[in-house]
Amino acid sequence: MLLGEPQPDAAFLACLEAVQGWTRRRFKLPAQAAVLVSEMACTFPGCPPLETVVAFWTADERRHQFKLYKPLREVLYDDVGWLMGSPEAHDGSAWDCC
């Protein structure tokens, strides 16, 4: 969060925590595993105005990431649960898994 930005409301924080939990569940991450969830504005033509970006690390300290092309408040378990493969399938800087 940037200085001067308002605090997110409780509903937004609940959505954020849900996506973190669903990601831990889907990728079999420990409860204490870091899962970062951000809502970002997209400026590319044809891209939704807001998208949700998720990043996490596995036990071997490798970072994995994926995008969901919708605002955080609209993300459902099925948006994360359908992701196939192991975390390695979502590795690197390519954002093409979702």
matplotlib code that plots the C-alpha trace (Angstrom):
import matplotlib.pyplot as plt

x = [0.0, 1.3, 1.4, -1.8, -3.9, -7.0, -7.0, -8.7, -12.1, -12.8, -14.5, -11.5, -9.2, -11.4, -11.1, -7.4, -7.1, -9.4, -7.2, -4.2, -5.8, -7.1, -3.6, -2.1, -4.7, -4.4, -0.5, -0.3, 1.7, 2.2, 0.0, 2.9, 4.0, 4.1, 1.5, 1.4, -1.9, -2.2, -4.8, -3.2, -4.4, -3.7, -2.9, -2.5, -5.3, -7.9, -6.8, -9.4, -8.9, -8.1, -6.4, -5.3, -1.7, -0.6, 3.0, 4.3, 7.4, 7.9, 10.1, 13.1, 12.8, 11.6, 9.1, 5.9, 3.3, 0.1, -2.5, -6.3, -7.9, -10.5, -10.6, -9.8, -13.4, -14.6, -12.1, -13.7, -12.1, -12.6, -10.4, -7.5, -8.6, -8.6, -4.9, -3.3, 0.2, 2.7, 4.0, 6.8, 4.2, 3.6, 7.3, 9.3, 8.2, 5.8, 2.2, 0.4, -1.0, -4.4]
y = [0.0, 3.5, 6.4, 8.3, 5.5, 4.6, 1.3, -1.5, -2.4, -5.7, -7.3, -6.6, -8.1, -11.2, -11.7, -11.3, -13.9, -16.3, -16.2, -16.8, -19.8, -21.2, -20.9, -22.7, -25.5, -25.9, -26.0, -27.9, -25.2, -25.1, -22.8, -20.4, -20.2, -16.7, -16.0, -12.5, -11.3, -8.0, -6.2, -4.4, -2.0, -3.3, -0.8, -3.1, -2.9, -5.6, -6.3, -6.0, -2.8, -4.7, -8.1, -10.2, -11.3, -14.1, -15.1, -17.8, -19.6, -23.4, -25.2, -25.0, -21.2, -21.0, -18.2, -19.1, -16.7, -16.4, -13.8, -14.0, -11.6, -10.1, -7.9, -9.5, -9.1, -11.3, -14.2, -17.5, -20.8, -22.3, -19.5, -21.0, -24.6, -25.4, -24.5, -27.7, -29.1, -28.5, -25.1, -25.5, -25.1, -21.6, -20.6, -17.8, -14.5, -15.9, -14.9, -17.3, -19.9, -18.3]
z = [0.0, -0.9, 1.6, 1.6, 0.2, 2.3, 4.2, 2.4, 3.8, 5.6, 2.6, 0.4, 3.1, 3.3, -0.4, -0.2, 2.6, 0.7, -2.5, -0.3, 1.3, -2.0, -3.4, -0.4, -0.8, -4.6, -4.5, -1.2, 0.5, 4.3, 6.2, 7.0, 3.3, 1.9, -0.7, -2.1, -3.7, -5.5, -7.5, -10.3, -13.1, -16.6, -19.3, -22.3, -25.0, -24.5, -20.9, -18.1, -16.1, -12.9, -12.6, -9.6, -9.4, -7.1, -6.2, -3.9, -3.0, -2.6, -0.1, -2.5, -2.4, -6.0, -6.9, -8.8, -10.1, -12.0, -13.0, -12.9, -15.3, -13.0, -9.9, -6.5, -5.3, -8.2, -7.8, -6.9, -5.7, -9.2, -10.7, -8.6, -8.2, -11.9, -12.3, -13.5, -12.9, -10.2, -9.1, -11.7, -14.4, -13.1, -12.7, -14.2, -15.7, -18.2, -17.2, -19.6, -17.3, -16.6]

ax = plt.figure().add_subplot(projection="3d")
ax.plot(x, y, z, "-o")
ax.set_aspect("equal")
plt.show()
